[in-house]
Amino acid sequence: MMESRTAKSGGDKAIFLLTLAAFLAILLMPDLAREGMRSGLLLTAHAVIPSVFPSLVLTDLLFSCDTAAIENSVGRVFSRLFRVSERGAVSWIAGLIAGFPVGAITVANDVRAGRLTKEEGEYLLSFVTNTGPAFVVGGVGLGIFGSVGVGWALYLLQIPVSIVVGLLFRPRTRARVKEYVRETRQAPDFVSAVARASDNCVRIAGFVCFFSVLSALFSRMLPGGLPGAVVSVIFEVGNGAVQAARLAAPIPAIPLTALAVCFSGLSVVSQSAAAVSGTGMRIRTFLAGKITAGAVGFILSFILFLTK
């Protein structure tokens, strides 16, 4: 008990010192903080919202319909491969189609509704939250690299990466299938779907802007080029991709962008943590999964680029 209190006290002190340091940095470098905020707002307006918002609305409508067909087809293979309920396939597909943080939102909703156990939810979080095709292809590929092909390559890379991560974190034994009564679903509600998507976009914009400011502040403390790009990748996928693209050579620009897309940045980690708040799920496995995904994505993209 005493050790727990000591650890909590140490964590509080660390958070206090980091918060104080960030606050002082904003006071001492207001122009840089303002530029980071401006960069986050521009990224949100020009790339994030245009690509994410329509996907959020359509995915909400799609998965408000009966998903029995998915569970009875893809779900069976998914269940055998990853040792979880067939329902997990719905979260995986939702994450691949719509991107962050839809995978985490779907898992959280299923845990709250009793369709997944908390343990299944924690495991699924490690590999079902991915960067969606609209953002990767339109925002990163076309918008940053000027190439739809690069965007599709980065997006499709996430599929084997997510499978590898899922297998690496797979439970040792098959999870006990949770029986649940399939609820009576209401007809898809377009108005509610738009409202929920709008709420999620506001949260996404907030996290993107905040981590853009942190990225700008930390980048000033490091030399330009690769170190600054790595810091941006750690904080936020959009700015990380922009900084990586500014590196003149395709290597390390493409592999570093792949790392950004597969890891998704602390911004997406925070968005997903907010989505699962109140479910009792811990995000330790999720964070470990995203770090692993970033490393696997970097290695695979590096190998594929060299063998191209």
Secondary structure by P-SEA (a helix, b strand, c coil): caaaaaaaaaaaaaaaaaaaaaaaaaaacaaaaaaaaaaaaaaaacccccccaaaaaaaaaaaccccccccaaaaaaaaaacccccaaaaaaaaaaacccaaaaaaaaaaaaaccccaaaaaaaaccccccccccccccccccccccaaaaaaaaaaaaaaaaaaaaaacccccccbbbbcccccccccaaaaaaaaaaaaaaaaaaaaaaaaaaaaaaaaccccaaaaaaaaaccaaaaaaaaaaccccaaaaaaaaaaaaaccaaaaaaaaaaaccccccaaaaaaaaaaaaaaaaaaaaaaaaac
